[in-house]
Amino acid sequence: MVQFIIRRTVGAFVTLFLIGAATFFLFVAAPSDYASLACGKDCSPQRLADIRDALGLDLPLARQFWDFMSGIVTGRDFPTGHCPAPCLGQSFYSGDMVWSTIMDRFPLTLTLAAGGAVVFLVVGVGAGMIAAYRRGTLVDKVATGASMVLSSFQIYFLGPVVLTVLVYSTGWMEDPKYVPLTRDPVGWFVGMSIPVCVLATIFTAQYTRMARSSMIEQLAEDHVRTARAKGMSRGYVFLRYAWRGSLIPIVTVLGIDVSSMLGGAVVTELTFSLQGIGRLAVDGAVNKDLPLTMGVMLFGAFFILIINIATDITYAWIDPRIRLS
């Protein structure tokens, strides 16, 4: 296991380097003059010169690449001051360091994605397991039918509907807002409950169907039938033998979905006017803020790699029959 973690960690660093290089040459080495694009229509020569100086566009391309990659590890100096490691550059729109900006916004996106994952795992997997246990009954049909209906919803449609019904029309809930979870857990729950539930809705439907089909498949396995033949109760066999095996495909898809929730966070944050990583990525693209856009891309790649490594390690914990090689 230790060797596996070391190999995956080294591989993650290599992957990040390749992603960083691809990101740099995709944006910087393109023929477009990003300094002029970022400066806008009413650009003064001084403003254009400041942007080019901040981006280092007057330097040779190889030197620009070296400064960008080495700055992530050792930090980097800018005309306005020193950027400590990990330095992802300085926003030429706001003048703030990109890493500091990302860290200010990341807690909102992290708690939004984590809260959504908890909701769709508890509700979706729970409903799927119950449907499989009560296969063919009314409970099974209701859970399956509800998952089919919920899977047709989209965040940009469901979000405004929920806001209209629960906030603007009835006043049952407050307008969504972010309060740091570590500072005020109750305030975070009140302010983020609607965005979290809306984000989790489409995933809940998917996991209900997946958990049901996976559990039904596990119940037909030989070791499960053998346990039943030995006289063990259905409930004991269900919880002791079947459920762990049924989690393997769920964990596989979970690793992908948690990563894709960064994309879902963009729509969710825009829908509910939340200032997270998703909104930051959109602002960087709209403002043509090259360092900010590159920094968000690299940070997203790092987040996805960490999730994938954690997913692979979880396999061995769920099912000891799996050997990491």
C-alpha positions as MATLAB code, in Angstrom:
seq = 'MVQFIIRRTVGAFVTLFLIGAATFFLFVAAPSDYASLACGKDCSPQRLADIRDALGLDLPLARQFWDFMSGIVTGRDFPTGHCPAPCLGQSFYSGDMVWSTIMDRFPLTLTLAAGGAVVFLVVGVGAGMIAAYRRGTLVDKVATGASMVLSSFQIYFLGPVVLTVLVYSTGWMEDPKYVPLTRDPVGWFVGMSIPVCVLATIFTAQYTRMARSSMIEQLAEDHVRTARAKGMSRGYVFLRYAWRGSLIPIVTVLGIDVSSMLGGAVVTELTFSLQGIGRLAVDGAVNKDLPLTMGVMLFGAFFILIINIATDITYAWIDPRIRLS';
ca = [
       0.000    0.000    0.000;
       2.816    2.415    0.897;
       4.595    1.726   -2.388;
       1.345    2.286   -4.256;
       0.809    5.668   -2.571;
       4.392    6.699   -3.344;
       4.028    5.695   -7.006;
       0.734    7.527   -7.358;
       2.150   10.625   -5.654;
       5.148   10.722   -7.996;
       2.847   10.144  -10.939;
       0.616   12.981   -9.736;
       3.545   15.412   -9.690;
       4.553   14.356  -13.199;
       0.971   14.787  -14.377;
       0.742   18.221  -12.772;
       3.962   19.262  -14.492;
       2.622   18.154  -17.869;
      -0.702   19.905  -17.235;
       1.148   23.051  -16.178;
       3.279   22.972  -19.313;
       0.261   22.345  -21.544;
      -1.678   25.134  -19.842;
       1.199   27.582  -20.179;
       1.844   26.957  -23.878;
      -1.885   26.804  -24.638;
      -2.444   30.307  -23.290;
       0.897   32.088  -23.480;
       2.409   30.638  -26.645;
      -0.765   31.243  -28.683;
      -0.444   33.920  -31.376;
      -2.973   36.267  -29.702;
      -1.672   39.228  -27.694;
      -3.295   38.577  -24.337;
      -2.010   41.825  -22.904;
      -4.018   43.794  -25.476;
      -7.074   41.589  -24.983;
      -6.934   42.010  -21.220;
      -6.382   45.744  -21.458;
      -9.674   46.273  -23.290;
     -10.831   48.858  -25.819;
      -9.955   51.986  -23.823;
      -6.400   50.848  -23.135;
      -3.719   53.382  -22.434;
      -0.099   52.721  -23.373;
       0.892   52.812  -19.709;
      -1.768   50.256  -18.768;
      -0.646   47.994  -21.627;
       2.990   48.295  -20.546;
       2.071   47.433  -16.940;
       0.193   44.318  -18.017;
       3.037   43.151  -20.240;
       5.505   43.744  -17.409;
       3.332   41.866  -14.902;
       2.995   38.913  -17.261;
       6.635   39.002  -18.316;
       5.592   38.923  -21.966;
       8.699   40.831  -23.031;
      10.944   38.003  -21.848;
      11.922   35.004  -24.021;
       9.331   32.241  -24.041;
      11.633   29.749  -22.337;
      12.304   32.239  -19.532;
       8.568   32.861  -19.128;
       7.961   29.122  -18.804;
      10.797   28.707  -16.299;
       9.567   31.616  -14.164;
       6.035   30.235  -14.183;
       6.936   26.641  -13.234;
       9.707   27.488  -10.748;
       7.495   30.081   -9.096;
       5.074   27.353   -8.082;
       7.831   25.714   -6.024;
      10.073   28.571   -4.896;
       7.952   31.702   -5.258;
       8.399   34.624   -7.600;
       9.093   38.357   -7.546;
       6.745   40.846   -9.203;
       7.058   44.634   -9.566;
       4.460   45.010   -6.802;
       6.117   42.557   -4.395;
       7.101   38.964   -3.697;
       4.708   36.087   -4.371;
       5.452   33.204   -1.955;
       5.266   29.568   -3.005;
       3.088   28.132   -4.306;
       2.954   31.129   -6.630;
       0.442   30.862   -9.476;
       1.023   34.417  -10.624;
      -0.538   37.803  -10.017;
      -3.920   38.821  -11.337;
      -3.520   41.785  -13.642;
      -7.208   42.623  -13.162;
      -7.294   42.912   -9.365;
      -3.550   42.957   -8.615;
      -3.940   40.192   -5.994;
      -1.868   37.028   -5.915;
      -3.739   34.194   -7.620;
      -3.044   31.605   -4.895;
      -4.383   33.889   -2.159;
      -7.497   34.596   -4.211;
      -8.115   30.877   -4.784;
      -7.640   30.085   -1.099;
     -10.139   32.796   -0.168;
     -12.760   31.292   -2.472;
     -11.986   27.577   -2.060;
     -13.687   26.990    1.344;
     -17.066   27.913   -0.159;
     -16.679   25.546   -3.109;
     -15.231   22.790   -0.921;
     -18.088   22.892    1.591;
     -20.619   23.165   -1.245;
     -19.219   20.090   -3.009;
     -18.708   18.142    0.241;
     -22.205   18.965    1.466;
     -23.689   17.937   -1.866;
     -21.704   14.672   -1.817;
     -22.960   13.838    1.682;
     -26.563   14.497    0.642;
     -26.540   12.451   -2.547;
     -24.618    9.601   -0.914;
     -26.905    9.338    2.107;
     -30.160    9.877    0.218;
     -29.253    8.335   -3.124;
     -27.348    5.266   -1.948;
     -29.755    4.773    0.959;
     -32.796    4.885   -1.318;
     -31.117    2.531   -3.790;
     -30.232    0.015   -1.085;
     -33.763    0.080    0.313;
     -35.213   -0.323   -3.188;
     -32.982   -3.355   -3.796;
     -33.902   -4.862   -0.433;
     -37.613   -4.367   -1.197;
     -37.306   -5.259   -4.860;
     -40.628   -5.468   -6.686;
     -42.606   -3.726   -3.948;
     -44.224   -0.291   -3.955;
     -41.141    1.148   -2.201;
     -38.948   -0.031   -5.061;
     -41.250    1.433   -7.689;
     -41.525    4.798   -5.910;
     -37.734    5.096   -5.470;
     -37.063    4.114   -9.087;
     -39.742    6.454  -10.431;
     -38.555    9.371   -8.318;
     -34.974    8.880   -9.515;
     -36.137    8.969  -13.131;
     -37.984   12.256  -12.552;
     -35.132   13.896  -10.617;
     -32.561   12.921  -13.239;
     -34.337   15.157  -15.773;
     -33.771   18.297  -13.669;
     -30.882   20.684  -14.201;
     -29.320   23.113  -11.743;
     -30.059   26.210  -13.804;
     -33.767   25.237  -13.873;
     -34.244   23.784  -10.406;
     -32.315   26.563   -8.635;
     -34.585   29.478   -9.647;
     -37.692   27.371   -9.003;
     -36.596   26.512   -5.467;
     -35.619   30.127   -4.794;
     -39.013   31.370   -6.016;
     -40.978   28.899   -3.915;
     -38.956   28.758   -0.683;
     -37.449   32.258   -0.537;
     -39.282   34.867   -2.573;
     -42.898   33.594   -2.454;
     -43.245   31.950    0.958;
     -40.274   33.349    2.863;
     -39.749   29.977    4.528;
     -35.998   30.174    3.999;
     -33.422   32.933    3.708;
     -31.655   33.937    0.520;
     -28.561   31.693    0.150;
     -25.342   33.117    1.510;
     -22.016   31.736    2.640;
     -20.847   31.775    6.250;
     -17.588   29.900    7.049;
     -18.398   26.491    8.468;
     -15.667   26.709   11.093;
     -16.975   30.038   12.363;
     -20.724   29.368   12.438;
     -21.907   25.841   11.510;
     -25.573   26.756   11.989;
     -25.203   29.864    9.832;
     -23.467   27.807    7.141;
     -26.267   25.237    7.184;
     -28.996   27.872    6.939;
     -27.262   29.811    4.190;
     -26.023   26.871    2.090;
     -28.799   24.287    2.482;
     -30.602   25.290   -0.728;
     -27.489   25.334   -2.989;
     -26.238   22.062   -1.493;
     -29.564   20.268   -2.000;
     -30.000   21.623   -5.532;
     -26.468   20.559   -6.491;
     -27.065   17.109   -4.991;
     -30.428   16.507   -6.693;
     -29.220   15.290  -10.082;
     -26.509   13.145   -8.473;
     -29.021   11.656   -6.016;
     -31.107   10.265   -8.863;
     -28.064    8.697  -10.492;
     -26.836    7.062   -7.288;
     -30.270    5.665   -6.448;
     -30.367    3.696   -9.682;
     -26.710    2.697   -9.439;
     -26.940    1.504   -5.832;
     -30.102   -0.498   -6.592;
     -28.638   -2.301   -9.609;
     -25.301   -2.915   -7.859;
     -26.963   -4.351   -4.765;
     -29.244   -6.619   -6.812;
     -26.165   -7.927   -8.621;
     -24.361   -8.564   -5.333;
     -27.330  -10.427   -3.881;
     -27.017  -12.899   -6.751;
     -23.329  -13.638   -6.014;
     -22.304  -17.150   -4.904;
     -20.940  -16.127   -1.488;
     -24.188  -14.316   -0.682;
     -26.318  -17.314   -1.691;
     -24.038  -19.572    0.355;
     -24.508  -17.405    3.433;
     -28.277  -17.550    2.973;
     -28.092  -21.341    2.547;
     -26.332  -21.587    5.913;
     -29.395  -20.129    7.578;
     -28.257  -16.526    8.044;
     -31.044  -13.956    8.038;
     -31.651  -11.876    4.950;
     -30.942   -8.627    6.757;
     -27.648   -9.916    8.204;
     -26.446  -11.160    4.807;
     -27.517   -7.874    3.228;
     -25.469   -5.791    5.661;
     -22.579   -8.175    6.305;
     -21.774   -9.469    2.829;
     -23.638   -7.708    0.035;
     -23.362   -3.991    0.746;
     -19.548   -3.749    0.757;
     -19.254   -5.403   -2.631;
     -21.960   -3.143   -4.029;
     -19.949   -0.057   -3.057;
     -17.127   -0.732   -5.552;
     -18.884    0.708   -8.643;
     -20.318    3.504   -6.485;
     -16.855    4.545   -5.282;
     -15.568    4.405   -8.856;
     -18.217    6.811  -10.100;
     -17.972    8.882   -6.910;
     -14.350    9.734   -7.644;
     -15.384   11.025  -11.066;
     -18.467   12.857   -9.810;
     -16.696   14.646   -6.967;
     -14.257   15.978   -9.533;
     -17.060   16.950  -11.901;
     -18.816   18.770   -9.068;
     -16.308   21.556   -9.654;
     -18.075   22.056  -12.969;
     -21.441   21.826  -11.267;
     -20.240   24.376   -8.743;
     -19.829   26.923  -11.553;
     -23.527   26.772  -12.432;
     -24.595   26.543   -8.788;
     -22.520   29.515   -7.683;
     -23.759   31.620  -10.575;
     -27.367   30.616   -9.888;
     -27.197   31.538   -6.205;
     -24.705   34.435   -6.518;
     -22.029   32.688   -4.466;
     -18.384   33.737   -4.688;
     -16.508   30.444   -4.974;
     -13.987   28.829   -7.302;
     -16.603   28.386  -10.017;
     -17.478   32.060  -10.037;
     -13.764   32.893   -9.918;
     -13.143   30.835  -13.063;
     -15.933   32.630  -14.889;
     -14.667   36.038  -13.763;
     -11.166   35.158  -14.948;
     -12.464   34.189  -18.393;
     -14.720   37.250  -18.700;
     -11.959   39.640  -17.638;
      -9.385   37.815  -19.795;
      -7.288   37.464  -16.645;
      -4.674   34.997  -17.877;
      -2.833   34.284  -14.576;
      -6.121   33.744  -12.728;
      -7.480   31.405  -15.404;
      -4.267   29.364  -15.491;
      -4.148   29.205  -11.688;
      -7.720   27.939  -11.411;
      -7.040   25.285  -14.064;
      -3.930   24.023  -12.267;
      -5.665   24.032   -8.909;
      -8.594   22.091  -10.378;
      -6.196   19.533  -11.866;
      -4.485   19.123   -8.495;
      -7.841   18.626   -6.768;
      -8.904   15.983   -9.295;
      -5.623   14.066   -8.908;
      -6.000   13.991   -5.114;
      -9.549   12.659   -5.446;
      -8.429    9.923   -7.851;
      -5.653    8.770   -5.509;
      -8.074    8.705   -2.561;
     -10.542    6.686   -4.667;
      -7.959    4.026   -5.495;
      -6.922    3.713   -1.850;
     -10.564    3.345   -0.814;
     -10.933    0.291   -3.085;
      -8.627   -1.803   -0.908;
     -10.426   -0.751    2.271;
     -13.868   -1.661    0.911;
     -12.876   -4.976   -0.667;
      -9.673   -6.709    0.616;
      -9.784   -8.996   -2.431;
      -8.561   -6.089   -4.527;
      -4.798   -5.932   -4.839;
      -3.177   -2.652   -5.791;
      -0.474   -3.289   -8.358;
];
